[in-house]
Amino acid sequence: MNDIFNLKRFLNLFRQLYYEKGKSLLLGFGLLVLISSFIMSTAIFEPETYFVFRWAILGIVVFGGVHLFIYILFKQTFKDDEKLASLLTIPNSNFEKWFFQSICVVIISFIILLLTFKGLEITLFYVLENYSIDKYLSLPEPYLPIEHYKDKVLVFLGFTYLSCIYYMIDLSQGIINKRIKIWIYPTIFIAFNYLLKYLFFKDTLAKSSWFQYPFTDFFFKNESEKHEDYLVTTGLSFVEIGAYILLPILLLSLAIYYFKLKEKEV
Amino acid sequence: MITFKDYHFYYKKDKPLFRQFNFELEKGKVYGLFGENGSGKTTLLNAICGLNFPKKGELLVNNFKPKERRPLFLREVFFVPDSIKLPKVKKNHFLAIYSVYYPNFSHSDFNHYLKAFSISDNEKPFELSFGQQKKFYLAFALACNTSLILMDEPTNGLDIPSKNQFRKILASFMNDEKIIIISTHQARDLEQVIDHILVLNKNELLVNQSVYEITDKVAFNFYSSKPVYMDQVVMCEETIGGYKVMEKNTEQVQTELDIEQLVNACFLVPDMIKKSLKN
């Protein structure tokens, strides 16, 4: 067992990450927070604009941020043969190396995504309820049955994580020029799509449901009556997140990356 | 102990790099690995530490298959590559991260080697020059006290005093339980510490003999004029003021091994070398 997994050895990989890439990751995270904060601040002045920005955040900040995170994490590792040799000859088992990188890519990037949207949701509620957080806090735990929004959620998250895995493998093969394409095309597509919709249909935008991002299933009445009946959806329970998203992605990541690392040669 | 059994390796199937290698490398020796550019020196080092896998046959290092890259195997092997770029971490963080992997790592040895290389008081090794970074890494590699150390061009980038220090450190570092394999083109830098010669030439291991065995069979002499009788001469090179001659050691007088001339002869007259070094 010691040859496959040893906790002390495994935790040392995190120590290595902290010492070697801690500053870059903090910088990346800082940028993510900065851009998110800027976009969130628009909600205070123009909630309608904010709805459009919400999708921009989805495409650029979160999706791009996740990729930035992975890029910082793996850029050095797979940059050249020397770096790769260093990774492969460090006395951790293949399993430990794979598990560590899976945690970094799948779990941490998922947490970034989840936290960002939770932040957006709270901000939106806060603004629309005349800057009061009390009502948000008093809401029962909201949750939407997966059947209603399953497709949207799964398509988005599935695409995000598949691209993460693809991105990681891409880097591991030293092909990094393609990495931008993987997220910039859908981001531009989504952003343009919603920009056009906002420009031509902004009067009906607030009442329509198709632009809502599925995050939490609750309705609330806006007391200012300026914006009625917003539907803010969170989508999935933790069990569903685990069963429908995390587990398959983890297994997929395992299947692809573990064997790649094990078979990797210099 | 490193064992090659019917070992084959290639990058492209139609261009084999190593064909049917069958040999053993024993503990307690410093091996010098020589060969032309592209002859596969680095590839062989990579194979020994598990960075590439045999295409056919078997390779065993300390009874482990390197391709499995097990932690118990990796913690007893240290590979010093030709080109080194240290991670951007302070010295104490570098040690905190990497020394824990090696159970025999010695802080006092590490400090001793750093002092010998005159880089003991730098807290940010990644800011050092290439040569100094290399010395830092060499000091770390040796302080890990692994049973097998592989070095690819270790003296590249080292200044003259450091090369001297490196030789001294290597000499003091060796014991009967360790194997050091050094791949280099700078034969003169390490002539005094290498005690076994390996020469790769055209898909085969042309020379695999100790310095003693080689100098027992061939002599390296210098003559002011070209030898008249060439029967015993393996190779004769004109040089400043005379001729460097590698010849069969008929008089049974051991001369100092000239690695450069030996390796040169391996490329120019491989058949003669095979014949001369035959047991």
Interface residues (C-beta under 8 A of the other chain):
Chain A: N2 D3 N6 K8 R9 N12 R15 Q16 Y19 E20 Q76 E82 A85 L88 T89 I90 P91 N92 S93 N94 E96 K262 E265 V266
Chain B: N46 C49 G50 L51 N52 F53 R69 R70 P71 L72 L74 R75 V77 F79 P81 S83 I84 K85 P87 K88 V89 H93 A96 I97 Y98 V100 Y101 Y102
